[in-house]
Amino acid sequence: MATDEDLKALSMLGGYLIFSILQRRPSSKILTLIDAGAPLWYQDGEGTSPLHAAAYIEDEELVRVLIEKGALWNAVDNLHNTAADIALSMNNEGCYRMIRDAGIRSELLLNLIASKPSFPASIFLRAEDDTATGSTEAFLSSKLHYTRDKQGQEICLLREGDKEVGVMMGWERDIMRETVKLLCADHPRLNDGLKILNVGFGLGIIDSFFQELSTSPALHVIIEPHQDVLEYMKSQGWYSKPNVKILEGKWQDYIDSPELLAVGKFDVVYTDTFSEEYKELHQFFKRLPALVDGPESRFSFFNGLGATNVLFYDVYTNLAELQLNDLGLDVTWKQLSVAQKVTEDRWGGSLQYFALPFYQLPVGRMRVAQIP
């Protein structure tokens, strides 16, 4: 067990390592300090890490070496900037991509570990989040509140401790409208009535847009597990809408069930769940080939993971594309501006879950098999 003296010595080494990098000392000096035990995880009083320092001086080779030696790609300083944010602010694409790619590799490894139950539990580095924002079971037992804010925005909120957290908010309407347009507007089977699957109802924004298509859906399946949301759906008349089938429960409960399999495959699939991490989204990706009705079908998902930081958002967006491609699914992205107007109070007193000025909207299809 490390003593106070040990920690003091490590802090001094770590601080000297950061100082040496910022002073542009030779690489040989930097490597000597690392080999002597200077901790790459160390952050000074301003939150600066060795990787932040390397990004500040725009030393791409040093960034590469630090990452190879185990520097933390996702450490944030006191201003909540990662080293990649520093590189981005300096328009240094080389340093940014190197840190971003380290994040993708790290997330790929974590997903691999999560899929292998034989790995020892001690290898997991992430703390478990048992709150309603990080645990599906805690979320499903939480109380939701449907209301409108002072600007008339529809909101669905939950209370977590002394904070209100948005489950879904009306400002997402433009995202949902464009998503439905890209999924459906030129779909070859639109005039026949599409078969649509949506996982997660929220405020019902995207489901309402599906219902407003030029030809009503031939089948519109909605999977929703939260009892408060289901009660809201009943109050809004969704249970009596023609060709709408509501499955009460988690998507994991229905993915292999007769209730879902009996309706056949879908022309359009969309998913937007709350309190699930990327590993659950990846599991849903794996089910897509069995859900969609061939290469003419389309799918999308609410791309909001890591959306409080440019680097984290970029990592998860690229990770999703890589893993979808591995499953034989091609995805294209449309960037939408979602910048908050100066006069707009989008969040009120609730916790922000999307802090970026742009949204990367995914639209995917099954890859057409090549004839040898």
C-alpha atoms as a printed R data frame, in Angstrom:
    type eleno elety resid chain resno       x       y       z
1   ATOM     1    CA   MET     A     1   0.000   0.000   0.000
2   ATOM     2    CA   ALA     A     2   1.360   3.389  -1.008
3   ATOM     3    CA   THR     A     3   2.364   5.672   1.847
4   ATOM     4    CA   ASP     A     4   1.932   9.430   1.969
5   ATOM     5    CA   GLU     A     5   5.626   9.747   1.172
6   ATOM     6    CA   ASP     A     6   5.206   7.507  -1.883
7   ATOM     7    CA   LEU     A     7   2.298   9.615  -3.152
8   ATOM     8    CA   LYS     A     8   4.259  12.805  -2.540
9   ATOM     9    CA   ALA     A     9   7.191  11.444  -4.544
10  ATOM    10    CA   LEU     A    10   4.890  10.380  -7.388
11  ATOM    11    CA   SER     A    11   3.255  13.808  -7.419
12  ATOM    12    CA   MET     A    12   6.641  15.487  -7.633
13  ATOM    13    CA   LEU     A    13   7.665  13.201 -10.516
14  ATOM    14    CA   GLY     A    14   4.363  13.764 -12.280
15  ATOM    15    CA   GLY     A    15   4.595  17.518 -11.887
16  ATOM    16    CA   TYR     A    16   8.182  17.521 -13.161
17  ATOM    17    CA   LEU     A    17   7.123  15.403 -16.155
18  ATOM    18    CA   ILE     A    18   4.420  17.928 -17.107
19  ATOM    19    CA   PHE     A    19   6.880  20.812 -16.594
20  ATOM    20    CA   SER     A    20   9.476  19.095 -18.769
21  ATOM    21    CA   ILE     A    21   6.985  18.512 -21.575
22  ATOM    22    CA   LEU     A    22   5.809  22.133 -21.512
23  ATOM    23    CA   GLN     A    23   9.464  23.234 -21.568
24  ATOM    24    CA   ARG     A    24   9.931  21.087 -24.690
25  ATOM    25    CA   ARG     A    25  12.711  19.024 -23.128
26  ATOM    26    CA   PRO     A    26  14.197  16.349 -25.436
27  ATOM    27    CA   SER     A    27  12.211  13.131 -25.916
28  ATOM    28    CA   SER     A    28  15.031  11.167 -24.316
29  ATOM    29    CA   LYS     A    29  14.577  13.213 -21.109
30  ATOM    30    CA   ILE     A    30  10.811  12.613 -21.154
31  ATOM    31    CA   LEU     A    31  11.271   8.852 -21.624
32  ATOM    32    CA   THR     A    32  13.811   8.765 -18.803
33  ATOM    33    CA   LEU     A    33  11.278  10.353 -16.451
34  ATOM    34    CA   ILE     A    34   8.569   7.895 -17.511
35  ATOM    35    CA   ASP     A    35  10.921   4.940 -17.063
36  ATOM    36    CA   ALA     A    36  11.805   6.315 -13.634
37  ATOM    37    CA   GLY     A    37   8.139   6.019 -12.658
38  ATOM    38    CA   ALA     A    38   6.694   9.438 -13.421
39  ATOM    39    CA   PRO     A    39   2.939   8.720 -13.421
40  ATOM    40    CA   LEU     A    40   1.116   9.408 -16.677
41  ATOM    41    CA   TRP     A    41  -2.163   9.582 -14.745
42  ATOM    42    CA   TYR     A    42  -0.975  12.553 -12.684
43  ATOM    43    CA   GLN     A    43  -2.807  15.888 -13.082
44  ATOM    44    CA   ASP     A    44  -1.562  19.131 -11.573
45  ATOM    45    CA   GLY     A    45  -3.596  21.773  -9.747
46  ATOM    46    CA   GLU     A    46  -5.154  22.951 -13.024
47  ATOM    47    CA   GLY     A    47  -5.981  19.410 -14.058
48  ATOM    48    CA   THR     A    48  -3.263  19.305 -16.713
49  ATOM    49    CA   SER     A    49  -1.965  15.810 -17.461
50  ATOM    50    CA   PRO     A    50   1.162  14.870 -19.432
51  ATOM    51    CA   LEU     A    51  -1.071  14.218 -22.451
52  ATOM    52    CA   HIS     A    52  -2.651  17.666 -22.099
53  ATOM    53    CA   ALA     A    53   0.858  19.143 -22.010
54  ATOM    54    CA   ALA     A    54   1.915  17.270 -25.154
55  ATOM    55    CA   ALA     A    55  -1.193  18.553 -26.929
56  ATOM    56    CA   TYR     A    56  -0.423  22.117 -25.778
57  ATOM    57    CA   ILE     A    57   3.004  22.001 -27.454
58  ATOM    58    CA   GLU     A    58   1.538  20.172 -30.493
59  ATOM    59    CA   ASP     A    59   4.112  17.372 -30.368
60  ATOM    60    CA   GLU     A    60   2.453  14.571 -32.327
61  ATOM    61    CA   GLU     A    61   5.270  12.082 -31.740
62  ATOM    62    CA   LEU     A    62   5.180  12.690 -27.994
63  ATOM    63    CA   VAL     A    63   1.390  12.269 -27.990
64  ATOM    64    CA   ARG     A    64   1.889   8.907 -29.689
65  ATOM    65    CA   VAL     A    65   4.537   7.825 -27.153
66  ATOM    66    CA   LEU     A    66   2.452   8.880 -24.141
67  ATOM    67    CA   ILE     A    67  -0.573   6.978 -25.432
68  ATOM    68    CA   GLU     A    68   1.539   3.886 -26.056
69  ATOM    69    CA   LYS     A    69   2.886   4.181 -22.514
70  ATOM    70    CA   GLY     A    70  -0.628   4.289 -21.069
71  ATOM    71    CA   ALA     A    71  -1.646   7.956 -20.832
72  ATOM    72    CA   LEU     A    72  -5.363   8.437 -20.175
73  ATOM    73    CA   TRP     A    73  -7.084   9.586 -23.377
74  ATOM    74    CA   ASN     A    74 -10.221  10.801 -21.555
75  ATOM    75    CA   ALA     A    75  -8.775  12.734 -18.590
76  ATOM    76    CA   VAL     A    76 -10.316  16.204 -18.261
77  ATOM    77    CA   ASP     A    77  -8.743  19.317 -16.755
78  ATOM    78    CA   ASN     A    78 -10.431  21.813 -14.446
79  ATOM    79    CA   LEU     A    79 -12.134  23.440 -17.461
80  ATOM    80    CA   HIS     A    80 -13.483  20.010 -18.514
81  ATOM    81    CA   ASN     A    81 -11.176  19.872 -21.560
82  ATOM    82    CA   THR     A    82  -9.524  16.655 -22.672
83  ATOM    83    CA   ALA     A    83  -6.133  16.648 -24.366
84  ATOM    84    CA   ALA     A    84  -8.014  16.153 -27.639
85  ATOM    85    CA   ASP     A    85 -10.022  19.317 -26.952
86  ATOM    86    CA   ILE     A    86  -6.724  21.169 -26.605
87  ATOM    87    CA   ALA     A    87  -5.502  19.730 -29.927
88  ATOM    88    CA   LEU     A    88  -8.798  20.634 -31.581
89  ATOM    89    CA   SER     A    89  -8.586  24.219 -30.318
90  ATOM    90    CA   MET     A    90  -5.185  24.480 -32.003
91  ATOM    91    CA   ASN     A    91  -6.445  22.944 -35.258
92  ATOM    92    CA   ASN     A    92  -3.950  20.132 -34.829
93  ATOM    93    CA   GLU     A    93  -5.780  17.304 -36.572
94  ATOM    94    CA   GLY     A    94  -2.879  14.853 -36.204
95  ATOM    95    CA   CYS     A    95  -2.809  15.046 -32.399
96  ATOM    96    CA   TYR     A    96  -6.599  15.058 -32.190
97  ATOM    97    CA   ARG     A    97  -7.037  11.947 -34.335
98  ATOM    98    CA   MET     A    98  -4.337  10.089 -32.416
99  ATOM    99    CA   ILE     A    99  -6.099  10.699 -29.094
100 ATOM   100    CA   ARG     A   100  -9.526  10.016 -30.636
101 ATOM   101    CA   ASP     A   101  -8.319   6.704 -32.079
102 ATOM   102    CA   ALA     A   102  -6.889   5.743 -28.684
103 ATOM   103    CA   GLY     A   103 -10.366   6.281 -27.262
104 ATOM   104    CA   ILE     A   104 -11.937   4.088 -29.945
105 ATOM   105    CA   ARG     A   105  -9.435   1.295 -29.278
106 ATOM   106    CA   SER     A   106 -10.080   1.576 -25.551
107 ATOM   107    CA   GLU     A   107 -13.858   1.370 -26.003
108 ATOM   108    CA   LEU     A   108 -13.506  -1.577 -28.373
109 ATOM   109    CA   LEU     A   109 -11.439  -3.390 -25.750
110 ATOM   110    CA   LEU     A   110 -13.942  -2.602 -23.005
111 ATOM   111    CA   ASN     A   111 -16.764  -3.926 -25.175
112 ATOM   112    CA   LEU     A   112 -14.767  -7.084 -25.868
113 ATOM   113    CA   ILE     A   113 -14.136  -7.581 -22.163
114 ATOM   114    CA   ALA     A   114 -17.808  -6.988 -21.368
115 ATOM   115    CA   SER     A   115 -18.782  -9.714 -23.840
116 ATOM   116    CA   LYS     A   116 -16.436 -12.263 -22.214
117 ATOM   117    CA   PRO     A   117 -17.767 -13.215 -18.767
118 ATOM   118    CA   SER     A   118 -14.652 -15.322 -18.148
119 ATOM   119    CA   PHE     A   119 -12.587 -12.167 -17.673
120 ATOM   120    CA   PRO     A   120 -11.938 -11.381 -13.991
121 ATOM   121    CA   ALA     A   121 -14.182  -8.677 -12.589
122 ATOM   122    CA   SER     A   122 -11.137  -6.745 -11.375
123 ATOM   123    CA   ILE     A   123 -10.230  -5.818 -14.949
124 ATOM   124    CA   PHE     A   124 -13.211  -3.482 -15.270
125 ATOM   125    CA   LEU     A   125 -12.160   0.102 -14.712
126 ATOM   126    CA   ARG     A   126 -15.542   1.852 -14.703
127 ATOM   127    CA   ALA     A   127 -17.525   2.494 -11.576
128 ATOM   128    CA   GLU     A   128 -21.020   1.079 -11.563
129 ATOM   129    CA   ASP     A   129 -23.746   3.715 -11.796
130 ATOM   130    CA   ASP     A   130 -26.817   2.535  -9.905
131 ATOM   131    CA   THR     A   131 -28.719   5.808 -10.263
132 ATOM   132    CA   ALA     A   132 -31.724   6.261 -12.541
133 ATOM   133    CA   THR     A   133 -29.528   7.890 -15.180
134 ATOM   134    CA   GLY     A   134 -27.110   4.976 -15.373
135 ATOM   135    CA   SER     A   135 -29.089   1.900 -14.334
136 ATOM   136    CA   THR     A   136 -32.021   0.620 -16.362
137 ATOM   137    CA   GLU     A   137 -33.611  -1.023 -13.337
138 ATOM   138    CA   ALA     A   138 -33.325   2.146 -11.251
139 ATOM   139    CA   PHE     A   139 -34.766   4.187 -14.120
140 ATOM   140    CA   LEU     A   140 -37.737   1.863 -14.541
141 ATOM   141    CA   SER     A   141 -38.612   2.258 -10.860
142 ATOM   142    CA   SER     A   142 -38.231   6.055 -10.950
143 ATOM   143    CA   LYS     A   143 -41.048   8.567 -11.182
144 ATOM   144    CA   LEU     A   144 -41.352  10.572 -14.409
145 ATOM   145    CA   HIS     A   145 -43.028  13.916 -14.809
146 ATOM   146    CA   TYR     A   146 -44.597  15.156 -18.065
147 ATOM   147    CA   THR     A   147 -44.994  18.919 -18.293
148 ATOM   148    CA   ARG     A   148 -44.177  22.030 -20.319
149 ATOM   149    CA   ASP     A   149 -41.618  24.650 -19.381
150 ATOM   150    CA   LYS     A   150 -42.230  28.398 -19.312
151 ATOM   151    CA   GLN     A   151 -41.463  28.598 -23.041
152 ATOM   152    CA   GLY     A   152 -44.029  25.931 -23.862
153 ATOM   153    CA   GLN     A   153 -41.466  23.211 -24.548
154 ATOM   154    CA   GLU     A   154 -42.676  19.655 -23.946
155 ATOM   155    CA   ILE     A   155 -40.486  17.885 -21.398
156 ATOM   156    CA   CYS     A   156 -40.320  14.523 -19.698
157 ATOM   157    CA   LEU     A   157 -38.257  14.726 -16.510
158 ATOM   158    CA   LEU     A   158 -37.059  12.512 -13.711
159 ATOM   159    CA   ARG     A   159 -35.638  13.673 -10.407
160 ATOM   160    CA   GLU     A   160 -32.222  12.297  -9.465
161 ATOM   161    CA   GLY     A   161 -31.212  13.471  -6.003
162 ATOM   162    CA   ASP     A   162 -31.578  17.254  -6.007
163 ATOM   163    CA   LYS     A   163 -31.381  17.497  -9.819
164 ATOM   164    CA   GLU     A   164 -33.936  17.181 -12.567
165 ATOM   165    CA   VAL     A   165 -32.802  15.173 -15.588
166 ATOM   166    CA   GLY     A   166 -34.432  15.369 -18.987
167 ATOM   167    CA   VAL     A   167 -35.509  12.007 -20.359
168 ATOM   168    CA   MET     A   168 -36.697  13.722 -23.531
169 ATOM   169    CA   MET     A   169 -37.296  17.359 -24.414
170 ATOM   170    CA   GLY     A   170 -39.152  19.212 -27.123
171 ATOM   171    CA   TRP     A   171 -35.973  20.744 -28.585
172 ATOM   172    CA   GLU     A   172 -35.244  17.314 -30.125
173 ATOM   173    CA   ARG     A   173 -38.196  17.782 -32.500
174 ATOM   174    CA   ASP     A   174 -36.053  18.976 -35.432
175 ATOM   175    CA   ILE     A   175 -33.738  15.968 -35.003
176 ATOM   176    CA   MET     A   176 -36.693  13.581 -35.033
177 ATOM   177    CA   ARG     A   177 -38.331  15.272 -38.028
178 ATOM   178    CA   GLU     A   178 -35.133  14.995 -40.084
179 ATOM   179    CA   THR     A   179 -34.615  11.405 -38.938
180 ATOM   180    CA   VAL     A   180 -38.058  10.377 -40.194
181 ATOM   181    CA   LYS     A   181 -37.460  12.238 -43.458
182 ATOM   182    CA   LEU     A   182 -34.196  10.377 -44.107
183 ATOM   183    CA   LEU     A   183 -35.641   7.035 -43.052
184 ATOM   184    CA   CYS     A   184 -38.938   7.260 -44.913
185 ATOM   185    CA   ALA     A   185 -39.351  10.054 -47.484
186 ATOM   186    CA   ASP     A   186 -37.881   8.160 -50.450
187 ATOM   187    CA   HIS     A   187 -38.437   4.640 -49.139
188 ATOM   188    CA   PRO     A   188 -39.544   2.412 -52.072
189 ATOM   189    CA   ARG     A   189 -42.325   0.872 -49.973
190 ATOM   190    CA   LEU     A   190 -43.662   4.146 -48.511
191 ATOM   191    CA   ASN     A   191 -46.828   4.156 -50.631
192 ATOM   192    CA   ASP     A   192 -47.690   0.640 -49.481
193 ATOM   193    CA   GLY     A   193 -47.433   1.613 -45.820
194 ATOM   194    CA   LEU     A   194 -44.199   0.949 -43.970
195 ATOM   195    CA   LYS     A   195 -43.669  -1.551 -41.181
196 ATOM   196    CA   ILE     A   196 -41.966   0.445 -38.433
197 ATOM   197    CA   LEU     A   197 -40.337  -0.568 -35.138
198 ATOM   198    CA   ASN     A   198 -39.498   2.077 -32.547
199 ATOM   199    CA   VAL     A   199 -37.814   1.246 -29.236
200 ATOM   200    CA   GLY     A   200 -38.460   3.874 -26.555
201 ATOM   201    CA   PHE     A   201 -41.394   6.311 -26.697
202 ATOM   202    CA   GLY     A   202 -40.342   9.293 -24.554
203 ATOM   203    CA   LEU     A   203 -42.567  12.185 -25.583
204 ATOM   204    CA   GLY     A   204 -43.734  10.336 -28.685
205 ATOM   205    CA   ILE     A   205 -42.155  12.903 -31.020
206 ATOM   206    CA   ILE     A   206 -40.713  10.498 -33.571
207 ATOM   207    CA   ASP     A   207 -43.743   8.211 -33.364
208 ATOM   208    CA   SER     A   208 -46.002  11.173 -34.160
209 ATOM   209    CA   PHE     A   209 -43.898  11.956 -37.234
210 ATOM   210    CA   PHE     A   210 -44.145   8.307 -38.322
211 ATOM   211    CA   GLN     A   211 -47.937   8.571 -38.014
212 ATOM   212    CA   GLU     A   212 -47.940  11.712 -40.188
213 ATOM   213    CA   LEU     A   213 -46.269  10.046 -43.207
214 ATOM   214    CA   SER     A   214 -48.035  10.529 -46.550
215 ATOM   215    CA   THR     A   215 -49.180   6.913 -46.238
216 ATOM   216    CA   SER     A   216 -49.894   5.750 -42.711
217 ATOM   217    CA   PRO     A   217 -47.727   2.865 -41.470
218 ATOM   218    CA   ALA     A   218 -49.082  -0.589 -42.247
219 ATOM   219    CA   LEU     A   219 -47.696  -1.589 -38.849
220 ATOM   220    CA   HIS     A   220 -46.200   0.579 -36.124
221 ATOM   221    CA   VAL     A   221 -44.673  -1.362 -33.224
222 ATOM   222    CA   ILE     A   222 -43.532   0.546 -30.134
223 ATOM   223    CA   ILE     A   223 -41.550  -1.118 -27.345
224 ATOM   224    CA   GLU     A   224 -41.644   0.820 -24.060
225 ATOM   225    CA   PRO     A   225 -40.889  -0.437 -20.528
226 ATOM   226    CA   HIS     A   226 -41.560   2.500 -18.176
227 ATOM   227    CA   GLN     A   227 -44.979   2.441 -16.499
228 ATOM   228    CA   ASP     A   228 -45.262   6.242 -16.373
229 ATOM   229    CA   VAL     A   229 -44.563   6.461 -20.109
230 ATOM   230    CA   LEU     A   230 -47.138   3.751 -20.806
231 ATOM   231    CA   GLU     A   231 -49.711   5.685 -18.788
232 ATOM   232    CA   TYR     A   232 -48.884   8.817 -20.762
233 ATOM   233    CA   MET     A   233 -49.307   6.861 -24.014
234 ATOM   234    CA   LYS     A   234 -52.748   5.710 -22.863
235 ATOM   235    CA   SER     A   235 -53.752   9.281 -21.997
236 ATOM   236    CA   GLN     A   236 -52.678  10.392 -25.487
237 ATOM   237    CA   GLY     A   237 -54.688   7.678 -27.233
238 ATOM   238    CA   TRP     A   238 -51.818   5.624 -28.600
239 ATOM   239    CA   TYR     A   239 -53.369   2.308 -27.574
240 ATOM   240    CA   SER     A   240 -56.342   2.933 -29.864
241 ATOM   241    CA   LYS     A   241 -54.488   4.181 -32.953
242 ATOM   242    CA   PRO     A   242 -54.945   1.941 -36.027
243 ATOM   243    CA   ASN     A   243 -52.082  -0.436 -36.866
244 ATOM   244    CA   VAL     A   244 -50.196   0.541 -33.686
245 ATOM   245    CA   LYS     A   245 -48.958  -2.345 -31.533
246 ATOM   246    CA   ILE     A   246 -47.487  -1.519 -28.126
247 ATOM   247    CA   LEU     A   247 -45.238  -4.022 -26.385
248 ATOM   248    CA   GLU     A   248 -44.908  -3.243 -22.684
249 ATOM   249    CA   GLY     A   249 -41.407  -4.087 -21.529
250 ATOM   250    CA   LYS     A   250 -37.724  -3.781 -22.398
251 ATOM   251    CA   TRP     A   251 -36.544  -4.513 -25.923
252 ATOM   252    CA   GLN     A   252 -34.445  -7.348 -24.471
253 ATOM   253    CA   ASP     A   253 -37.692  -8.981 -23.292
254 ATOM   254    CA   TYR     A   254 -39.198  -8.974 -26.777
255 ATOM   255    CA   ILE     A   255 -36.330  -9.290 -29.224
256 ATOM   256    CA   ASP     A   256 -36.765 -13.084 -29.515
257 ATOM   257    CA   SER     A   257 -40.418 -13.252 -28.476
258 ATOM   258    CA   PRO     A   258 -43.371 -14.512 -30.551
259 ATOM   259    CA   GLU     A   259 -45.047 -11.115 -30.100
260 ATOM   260    CA   LEU     A   260 -42.296  -9.454 -32.132
261 ATOM   261    CA   LEU     A   261 -41.189 -12.296 -34.409
262 ATOM   262    CA   ALA     A   262 -44.747 -13.008 -35.537
263 ATOM   263    CA   VAL     A   263 -45.109  -9.611 -37.228
264 ATOM   264    CA   GLY     A   264 -42.176 -10.260 -39.588
265 ATOM   265    CA   LYS     A   265 -39.340  -7.959 -40.507
266 ATOM   266    CA   PHE     A   266 -39.420  -4.170 -40.614
267 ATOM   267    CA   ASP     A   267 -38.879  -1.474 -43.229
268 ATOM   268    CA   VAL     A   268 -37.732   1.045 -40.618
269 ATOM   269    CA   VAL     A   269 -36.140   0.472 -37.201
270 ATOM   270    CA   TYR     A   270 -35.347   3.207 -34.687
271 ATOM   271    CA   THR     A   271 -34.120   3.043 -31.087
272 ATOM   272    CA   ASP     A   272 -33.813   5.725 -28.424
273 ATOM   273    CA   THR     A   273 -33.572   4.295 -24.926
274 ATOM   274    CA   PHE     A   274 -32.689   5.974 -21.646
275 ATOM   275    CA   SER     A   275 -30.094   4.908 -19.042
276 ATOM   276    CA   GLU     A   276 -28.552   2.276 -21.325
277 ATOM   277    CA   GLU     A   277 -24.834   2.431 -22.115
278 ATOM   278    CA   TYR     A   278 -23.103   1.762 -25.412
279 ATOM   279    CA   LYS     A   279 -22.758  -1.946 -24.670
280 ATOM   280    CA   GLU     A   280 -26.569  -2.281 -24.746
281 ATOM   281    CA   LEU     A   281 -26.766  -0.295 -27.972
282 ATOM   282    CA   HIS     A   282 -24.138  -2.592 -29.466
283 ATOM   283    CA   GLN     A   283 -26.238  -5.604 -28.475
284 ATOM   284    CA   PHE     A   284 -29.175  -4.017 -30.309
285 ATOM   285    CA   PHE     A   285 -26.959  -3.480 -33.364
286 ATOM   286    CA   LYS     A   286 -26.274  -7.216 -33.406
287 ATOM   287    CA   ARG     A   287 -30.022  -7.858 -33.688
288 ATOM   288    CA   LEU     A   288 -30.559  -5.498 -36.616
289 ATOM   289    CA   PRO     A   289 -29.835  -7.995 -39.427
290 ATOM   290    CA   ALA     A   290 -32.688 -10.155 -38.095
291 ATOM   291    CA   LEU     A   291 -35.052  -7.184 -37.727
292 ATOM   292    CA   VAL     A   292 -34.734  -5.348 -41.052
293 ATOM   293    CA   ASP     A   293 -36.323  -6.557 -44.278
294 ATOM   294    CA   GLY     A   294 -33.295  -6.557 -46.577
295 ATOM   295    CA   PRO     A   295 -31.125  -3.758 -48.065
296 ATOM   296    CA   GLU     A   296 -34.098  -1.452 -48.782
297 ATOM   297    CA   SER     A   297 -34.845  -1.172 -45.068
298 ATOM   298    CA   ARG     A   298 -33.304   1.609 -42.987
299 ATOM   299    CA   PHE     A   299 -32.455   2.045 -39.327
300 ATOM   300    CA   SER     A   300 -31.312   4.818 -37.042
301 ATOM   301    CA   PHE     A   301 -30.773   5.564 -33.353
302 ATOM   302    CA   PHE     A   302 -30.569   8.626 -31.151
303 ATOM   303    CA   ASN     A   303 -26.870   9.393 -31.316
304 ATOM   304    CA   GLY     A   304 -26.422  11.016 -27.925
305 ATOM   305    CA   LEU     A   305 -23.699   9.015 -26.168
306 ATOM   306    CA   GLY     A   306 -20.837  11.212 -24.976
307 ATOM   307    CA   ALA     A   307 -22.674  14.299 -26.240
308 ATOM   308    CA   THR     A   308 -21.357  16.616 -23.544
309 ATOM   309    CA   ASN     A   309 -17.850  16.618 -25.067
310 ATOM   310    CA   VAL     A   310 -16.646  16.734 -28.695
311 ATOM   311    CA   LEU     A   311 -14.039  14.002 -28.178
312 ATOM   312    CA   PHE     A   312 -16.352  11.564 -26.381
313 ATOM   313    CA   TYR     A   313 -19.065  12.122 -28.995
314 ATOM   314    CA   ASP     A   314 -16.582  11.549 -31.825
315 ATOM   315    CA   VAL     A   315 -15.314   8.349 -30.190
316 ATOM   316    CA   TYR     A   316 -18.780   6.828 -29.810
317 ATOM   317    CA   THR     A   317 -19.876   7.926 -33.304
318 ATOM   318    CA   ASN     A   318 -16.854   6.286 -34.913
319 ATOM   319    CA   LEU     A   319 -17.126   3.240 -32.655
320 ATOM   320    CA   ALA     A   320 -20.741   2.744 -33.755
321 ATOM   321    CA   GLU     A   321 -19.783   2.993 -37.424
322 ATOM   322    CA   LEU     A   322 -16.952   0.480 -37.048
323 ATOM   323    CA   GLN     A   323 -19.086  -2.066 -35.241
324 ATOM   324    CA   LEU     A   324 -22.046  -1.644 -37.587
325 ATOM   325    CA   ASN     A   325 -19.732  -2.201 -40.537
326 ATOM   326    CA   ASP     A   326 -18.475  -5.397 -38.901
327 ATOM   327    CA   LEU     A   327 -22.110  -6.579 -38.787
328 ATOM   328    CA   GLY     A   328 -22.615  -5.965 -42.516
329 ATOM   329    CA   LEU     A   329 -24.442  -2.669 -41.988
330 ATOM   330    CA   ASP     A   330 -23.426   0.531 -43.746
331 ATOM   331    CA   VAL     A   331 -24.136   3.853 -42.076
332 ATOM   332    CA   THR     A   332 -24.057   7.418 -43.365
333 ATOM   333    CA   TRP     A   333 -24.139  10.549 -41.211
334 ATOM   334    CA   LYS     A   334 -25.830  13.888 -41.646
335 ATOM   335    CA   GLN     A   335 -24.644  16.704 -39.419
336 ATOM   336    CA   LEU     A   336 -27.444  18.883 -38.072
337 ATOM   337    CA   SER     A   337 -27.021  22.193 -36.318
338 ATOM   338    CA   VAL     A   338 -28.651  22.067 -32.886
339 ATOM   339    CA   ALA     A   339 -26.975  25.150 -31.488
340 ATOM   340    CA   GLN     A   340 -28.929  26.737 -28.678
341 ATOM   341    CA   LYS     A   341 -30.132  30.256 -29.413
342 ATOM   342    CA   VAL     A   342 -28.820  32.970 -27.095
343 ATOM   343    CA   THR     A   343 -32.369  33.729 -25.948
344 ATOM   344    CA   GLU     A   344 -33.356  30.076 -25.575
345 ATOM   345    CA   ASP     A   345 -33.551  28.473 -22.151
346 ATOM   346    CA   ARG     A   346 -33.544  24.903 -23.417
347 ATOM   347    CA   TRP     A   347 -32.670  23.194 -20.161
348 ATOM   348    CA   GLY     A   348 -34.253  25.288 -17.428
349 ATOM   349    CA   GLY     A   349 -32.961  23.802 -14.190
350 ATOM   350    CA   SER     A   350 -32.480  20.299 -15.608
351 ATOM   351    CA   LEU     A   351 -29.197  18.518 -16.238
352 ATOM   352    CA   GLN     A   352 -27.903  18.848 -19.800
353 ATOM   353    CA   TYR     A   353 -27.536  15.598 -21.708
354 ATOM   354    CA   PHE     A   354 -26.529  17.157 -25.051
355 ATOM   355    CA   ALA     A   355 -24.126  20.092 -24.938
356 ATOM   356    CA   LEU     A   356 -22.794  20.197 -28.518
357 ATOM   357    CA   PRO     A   357 -23.844  22.623 -31.287
358 ATOM   358    CA   PHE     A   358 -24.205  19.797 -33.816
359 ATOM   359    CA   TYR     A   359 -25.830  16.361 -34.013
360 ATOM   360    CA   GLN     A   360 -24.532  13.467 -36.122
361 ATOM   361    CA   LEU     A   361 -27.640  11.750 -37.483
362 ATOM   362    CA   PRO     A   362 -27.060   8.125 -38.506
363 ATOM   363    CA   VAL     A   363 -28.944   6.296 -41.260
364 ATOM   364    CA   GLY     A   364 -27.979   2.686 -41.870
365 ATOM   365    CA   ARG     A   365 -28.806  -0.104 -44.291
366 ATOM   366    CA   MET     A   366 -27.903  -3.712 -44.798
367 ATOM   367    CA   ARG     A   367 -24.914  -4.058 -47.105
368 ATOM   368    CA   VAL     A   368 -25.777  -5.605 -50.450
369 ATOM   369    CA   ALA     A   369 -23.897  -8.878 -50.835
370 ATOM   370    CA   GLN     A   370 -21.345  -8.850 -53.625
371 ATOM   371    CA   ILE     A   371 -21.680 -11.567 -56.252
372 ATOM   372    CA   PRO     A   372 -18.315 -13.318 -56.588
